[in-house]
Amino acid sequence: MKFEIEVEATPIEARQFLGLPDVTPLHDLWLAQMRELMTNGIQPADVERMMKSWTAGVPGLTENMERWQQLFWTAAGLGARPEEKKP
């Protein structure tokens, strides 16, 4: 036997009906952080933190991503060129 039920509900009503948590405060916080990044611009430190969080726990990947990031910032004129680095 097969039957279908169609329910018209907003996303908030559907979440409440299914017993899912209200993520509105988390969503508002995320939007505020994104708004701040767009207003102030993304800084090299922001990209570095993001890359480290994405690559944590993967052997060798962090070092490769750091090299890639350095190449990116050098190409953009925002980082030291490899030959300019001090030992």
N, C-alpha and C positions, 0 to 999 in steps of 0.2 A: 504494500500500500504506500502511496506517495501522496503527500499533500503539501501545499505551500501556504505560508502565512506572510502577508505583507504588512509591515508596520511603518507608519510615517512618524518619525521622531527626529529631533535635532540631535547633534552629536552629544550634547550634554545630557539630554533625556535618555539616550541610548546607554551612555556610560552609567548613569544612575540606575536604570532598569537592570543592567547586567551586573551591578555591584562593583564596577570598576572604580578606582580611586579618582578623586578630583585632582587633576594635574594643572589646574589654572595657576596656582602660585608658582609652580616650577616653570611653566610656560612664560609667565610674566617676568620672572627673573632672567630667563634665557633671552627674552626680547630686550630687556634693559641692557644686558651685557653686549648683545649684538649691536644695539643702537650706539652704545659707547664706543665700540670698536669702529663703527662706521663714521662716527663723529670725529674721533681722535686719530683715526688711521691705525693700521696694523703695524706694530713695531717688530723689529727683528727678534726681540725677546719673546713676543707672543708666538711667533712661528716656531721658535726653538722649544718652548714649553709644549706646544701642540705636537710637534714631531716626537719629542721624548715620550709623551703619553701614548702616542700611537705605536711606538716601536718598543716599548718597555717589555722586557722578557724574551725578546727574540735575539739570539746570539749573533753578533756581528752586524745586525741591521742598524743599530743606533749609530755606530761609527760611519757606516756607509751613508746614512741619512745626513749626518753632520757634514760629511764631505760634499754631498749634493747641495746642502743648504749654503755652505760657504761659496760654492761655485755660483749659486743663484744670486747671493748678495754681492759678490764680486762683479758679476755681469750687470747687476742693477746699479753698481757704483756705490753701494752702501757698506761694503765690507773690505777688509784688507786683502790685498792680493797675496797669494801664497808666498811669493818672493819677498814680500814686505814683512812677513811674520818674523818675530824675534824668537830665538831658541829658548 
